[in-house]
């Protein structure tokens, strides 16, 4: 099993948004994560199967950042 690479993302460096502004990664944060892990993260969307999937799997998130992320996705 491959191990995941730890990527240190920061609100102060503009790589993720604070909870007060909707949480989640910025374009800069997604680019940094993609470069470090070989992923291809996409920005939040307001419709379609990606939104439905995100809303379903994040239903139990009850922390400040989780609630803010769900609001940003329109859940």
Sine and cosine of phi, psi and omega as CSV:
sin_phi,cos_phi,sin_psi,cos_psi,sin_omega,cos_omega
0.00,0.00,0.74,-0.67,0.00,-1.00
-0.97,0.23,0.58,-0.82,0.03,-1.00
-1.00,-0.05,0.58,-0.82,0.01,-1.00
-0.98,0.18,0.62,-0.78,0.04,-1.00
-0.99,0.12,0.74,-0.67,0.01,-1.00
-0.98,0.19,0.81,-0.58,0.02,-1.00
-0.90,-0.44,0.83,-0.56,-0.03,-1.00
-1.00,-0.02,0.95,-0.31,0.01,-1.00
-0.95,-0.32,0.60,-0.80,-0.12,-0.99
-0.75,-0.66,0.59,-0.81,0.11,-0.99
-0.93,0.37,-0.66,0.75,-0.05,-1.00
-0.88,0.47,-0.53,0.85,0.01,-1.00
-1.00,0.02,0.04,1.00,0.04,-1.00
0.98,0.18,0.35,0.94,-0.03,-1.00
-1.00,-0.03,-0.32,0.95,0.12,-0.99
-0.55,-0.84,0.40,-0.92,-0.04,-1.00
-1.00,0.03,0.55,-0.84,0.11,-0.99
-0.93,0.37,0.34,-0.94,-0.02,-1.00
-0.86,0.51,-0.53,0.84,-0.02,-1.00
-0.92,0.40,-0.33,0.94,0.01,-1.00
-0.93,-0.36,0.29,0.96,0.12,-0.99
0.96,-0.29,0.00,1.00,0.02,-1.00
0.84,0.55,-0.17,-0.99,0.02,-1.00
1.00,0.09,0.16,-0.99,-0.02,-1.00
-1.00,0.04,0.53,-0.85,0.13,-0.99
-1.00,0.05,0.08,-1.00,0.05,-1.00
-0.86,0.50,-0.63,0.78,0.02,-1.00
-0.89,0.45,-0.67,0.74,0.02,-1.00
-0.92,0.40,-0.66,0.75,0.04,-1.00
-0.89,0.45,-0.65,0.76,0.01,-1.00
-0.90,0.43,-0.67,0.75,0.01,-1.00
-0.90,0.43,-0.70,0.71,0.00,-1.00
-0.90,0.43,-0.69,0.72,0.00,-1.00
-0.88,0.48,-0.70,0.72,-0.02,-1.00
-0.90,0.43,-0.61,0.79,-0.06,-1.00
-0.98,0.22,-0.52,0.85,-0.13,-0.99
-0.91,-0.42,-0.18,0.98,-0.06,-1.00
0.98,0.19,0.24,0.97,0.02,-1.00
-0.98,0.19,-0.01,-1.00,0.09,-1.00
-0.60,-0.80,0.94,0.34,-0.02,-1.00
-0.94,0.34,0.56,-0.83,0.01,-1.00
-0.89,-0.46,0.38,-0.93,0.01,-1.00
-0.94,0.34,0.36,-0.93,0.06,-1.00
-0.86,0.52,0.47,-0.88,0.01,-1.00
-0.79,-0.61,0.44,-0.90,-0.04,-1.00
-0.99,-0.12,-0.04,1.00,0.02,-1.00
-0.41,-0.91,0.24,-0.97,0.08,-1.00
0.99,-0.12,-0.03,-1.00,-0.09,-1.00
-0.92,0.40,-0.51,0.86,0.03,-1.00
-0.90,0.44,-0.66,0.75,0.02,-1.00
-0.91,0.42,-0.73,0.69,0.00,-1.00
-0.85,0.52,-0.68,0.73,0.00,-1.00
-0.91,0.42,-0.71,0.70,0.01,-1.00
-0.88,0.48,-0.74,0.67,-0.03,-1.00
-0.88,0.48,-0.62,0.78,0.00,-1.00
-0.92,0.39,-0.71,0.71,-0.07,-1.00
-0.98,0.17,-0.27,0.96,-0.01,-1.00
-0.98,-0.22,0.19,0.98,-0.07,-1.00
-0.83,0.56,-0.57,0.82,-0.08,-1.00
-1.00,0.00,0.00,1.00,0.00,-1.00
-0.92,0.38,0.85,-0.53,-0.04,-1.00
-0.82,-0.57,0.05,1.00,0.06,-1.00
-0.98,0.19,0.16,-0.99,-0.04,-1.00
-0.86,0.51,-0.74,0.68,-0.01,-1.00
-0.93,0.38,-0.61,0.79,0.02,-1.00
-0.90,0.44,-0.70,0.71,0.04,-1.00
-0.89,0.45,-0.64,0.76,-0.01,-1.00
-0.92,0.39,-0.65,0.76,0.01,-1.00
-0.91,0.42,-0.67,0.74,0.02,-1.00
-0.90,0.44,-0.60,0.80,0.04,-1.00
-0.92,0.40,-0.64,0.77,0.00,-1.00
-0.90,0.44,-0.57,0.82,0.03,-1.00
-0.99,0.16,-0.21,0.98,0.00,-1.00
0.99,0.12,0.48,0.87,-0.01,-1.00
-0.99,0.16,0.00,0.00,0.00,0.00
